[in-house]
Amino acid sequence: MGRLPTSTSARAVVIDSQQPKRVYAACQTGMFRSDDGGATWSAANQGLGETDLASVAIDPRQPSRLFGLARSGAVYLSEDGAESWRVASAREGA
């Protein structure tokens, strides 16, 4: 597996069950995505209001749907595989 950018460590990692080479990592410097099993990583922060992330969860029924939890407690939603994010409403987590 490759490395995340310098001074970045993953707090949580999830793998897309339908595309096993797609990996997401929640870090203190934002969300990162790999499409090659972790060999290379790209920042995936478009729309995140904050980048100090504690966790990431993937919807097993819709793997392109992700939830990112900021250390502040804010929850962000991506419905396009971390291409973009927005604040999630309480109803969307159900």
C-alpha positions as CSV (number, residue, x, y, z in Angstrom):
1,M,0.0,0.0,0.0
2,G,1.2,3.5,-0.8
3,R,1.5,6.4,1.6
4,L,-0.8,9.2,2.4
5,P,0.7,12.7,2.0
6,T,3.4,13.7,4.5
7,S,2.2,14.6,8.0
8,T,-1.1,12.8,7.4
9,S,-2.2,9.6,9.2
10,A,-5.5,7.8,8.7
11,R,-8.0,7.7,11.6
12,A,-10.4,5.5,9.7
13,V,-10.3,3.6,6.5
14,V,-13.1,2.0,4.5
15,I,-13.1,-0.1,1.3
16,D,-15.8,-0.1,-1.4
17,S,-17.2,-3.6,-1.5
18,Q,-18.2,-3.3,-5.1
19,Q,-14.9,-1.8,-6.2
20,P,-12.3,-3.2,-3.8
21,K,-9.5,-1.1,-5.2
22,R,-11.4,2.1,-4.1
23,V,-10.3,3.0,-0.6
24,Y,-11.2,6.1,1.5
25,A,-9.2,7.4,4.5
26,A,-10.4,10.0,7.0
27,C,-7.5,12.0,8.3
28,Q,-6.7,15.1,10.4
29,T,-6.1,16.9,7.1
30,G,-9.2,15.8,5.3
31,M,-10.6,12.9,3.3
32,F,-8.4,11.0,0.8
33,R,-9.4,8.5,-1.9
34,S,-7.5,5.9,-3.7
35,D,-8.7,4.1,-6.8
36,D,-5.7,1.7,-7.0
37,G,-5.9,-0.1,-3.7
38,G,-3.9,2.5,-1.8
39,A,-0.9,2.8,-4.1
40,T,-1.7,6.5,-4.7
41,W,-4.0,8.9,-2.9
42,S,-5.9,12.1,-3.8
43,A,-7.5,14.7,-1.5
44,A,-11.3,14.5,-1.6
45,N,-12.3,17.6,0.3
46,Q,-14.6,19.5,-2.1
47,G,-17.4,20.9,0.1
48,L,-16.1,19.8,3.5
49,G,-16.5,22.7,5.8
50,E,-13.7,21.3,8.0
51,T,-11.0,18.8,7.4
52,D,-10.2,17.4,10.8
53,L,-12.0,14.1,10.3
54,A,-12.5,11.4,12.9
55,S,-14.2,8.7,10.9
56,V,-15.7,7.7,7.6
57,A,-18.5,5.2,6.9
58,I,-19.7,3.8,3.6
59,D,-23.3,2.8,2.8
60,P,-23.1,-1.0,1.9
61,R,-26.2,-0.7,-0.3
62,Q,-24.8,2.4,-2.2
63,P,-21.0,2.4,-1.9
64,S,-20.8,5.8,-3.6
65,R,-22.6,7.2,-0.5
66,L,-20.3,8.1,2.3
67,F,-20.5,9.8,5.7
68,G,-17.6,11.7,7.1
69,L,-17.6,12.6,10.8
70,A,-15.6,15.7,11.7
71,R,-13.9,15.9,15.1
72,S,-16.3,18.8,16.0
73,G,-19.2,16.3,15.6
74,A,-20.4,17.6,12.2
75,V,-21.5,14.9,9.8
76,Y,-20.9,15.3,6.1
77,L,-22.5,13.4,3.2
78,S,-21.1,12.5,-0.2
79,E,-23.3,10.8,-2.7
80,D,-20.7,10.6,-5.5
81,G,-17.8,8.7,-4.1
82,A,-16.2,11.6,-2.2
83,E,-16.1,13.9,-5.3
84,S,-18.1,16.4,-3.3
85,W,-19.5,16.8,0.3
86,R,-22.2,18.6,2.1
87,V,-23.5,18.8,5.7
88,A,-25.9,15.8,6.3
89,S,-29.3,16.2,7.8
90,A,-30.5,13.9,10.5
91,R,-32.9,12.1,8.2
92,E,-30.1,11.1,5.7
93,G,-28.3,9.0,8.3
94,A,-31.3,6.7,8.7
